[in-house]
Amino acid sequence: MSFDLNTYKELLGYRESAGAYQTNTGNGAFGKYQFTQPTINSISNLLGMQVPTIEGFLNNPELQDRFLETLVNDSISYINNNN
């Protein structure tokens, strides 16, 4: 089975926020991919970086993309190692 990360990012982003990086729906999820604060904290820790403020996260498309790529790659690695 083939997996294209760029296609996944675009489809997920459109589904979650109509592709808008600054989306704050008021339900505790933020950005194009609708990350929750606990997920932002976990990915920051995984990357060994300081947790961004919500405002900083919403205003940084590259960071949001990096977080999604990290989450997807970590998930794929987990599946591959536990299958």
C-alpha positions in Angstrom: 0.0 0.0 0.0 1.3 3.4 -0.9 1.1 6.4 1.4 1.6 10.0 0.2 2.2 12.3 3.1 1.6 15.5 1.1 -1.8 14.3 -0.2 -2.7 13.2 3.4 -1.7 16.7 4.7 -3.8 18.5 2.2 -6.9 16.3 2.6 -6.7 16.4 6.4 -6.1 20.1 6.5 -9.1 20.7 4.3 -11.3 18.4 6.3 -10.2 19.9 9.7 -10.0 23.6 8.9 -10.7 24.2 5.2 -6.9 24.6 5.0 -6.6 27.6 7.3 -3.6 27.5 9.6 -5.0 30.1 12.0 -8.2 28.2 12.7 -9.3 28.3 16.4 -12.7 26.7 16.5 -13.1 27.3 20.2 -13.3 23.6 21.0 -9.7 23.2 22.2 -8.2 22.3 18.9 -5.9 24.6 16.9 -4.5 25.2 13.5 -4.9 23.6 10.1 -4.8 20.1 11.5 -6.7 20.8 14.7 -4.1 19.8 17.3 -5.1 19.8 20.9 -2.9 21.3 23.6 -1.9 17.9 25.0 -0.8 16.8 21.4 1.1 20.0 20.9 2.9 19.4 24.2 3.7 15.8 23.3 5.1 16.6 19.9 7.1 19.5 21.3 8.6 17.0 23.8 9.2 14.4 21.1 11.1 17.1 19.1 13.0 18.3 22.1 11.7 21.8 21.8 9.9 24.4 23.9 6.1 24.2 23.7 4.9 27.1 21.5 2.2 29.4 22.7 -1.1 28.9 20.9 -0.7 32.2 19.2 2.8 31.3 18.0 1.5 27.9 16.9 -1.4 29.4 14.9 0.9 31.9 13.2 3.5 29.4 12.1 2.4 27.2 9.2 5.8 25.5 8.9 5.6 24.4 12.6 2.2 23.0 12.1 3.3 21.0 9.1 6.4 19.8 11.0 4.2 18.7 13.9 1.9 16.8 11.6 4.8 15.1 9.8 6.3 14.1 13.1 3.0 12.7 14.4 2.4 10.7 11.2 6.0 9.4 11.0 5.9 8.4 14.7 2.6 6.6 14.2 3.9 4.8 11.1 7.1 3.8 13.0 5.0 2.5 15.9 2.8 0.4 13.6 5.8 -1.0 11.8 7.5 -1.9 15.0 4.5 -3.5 16.6 2.9 -5.4 13.8 
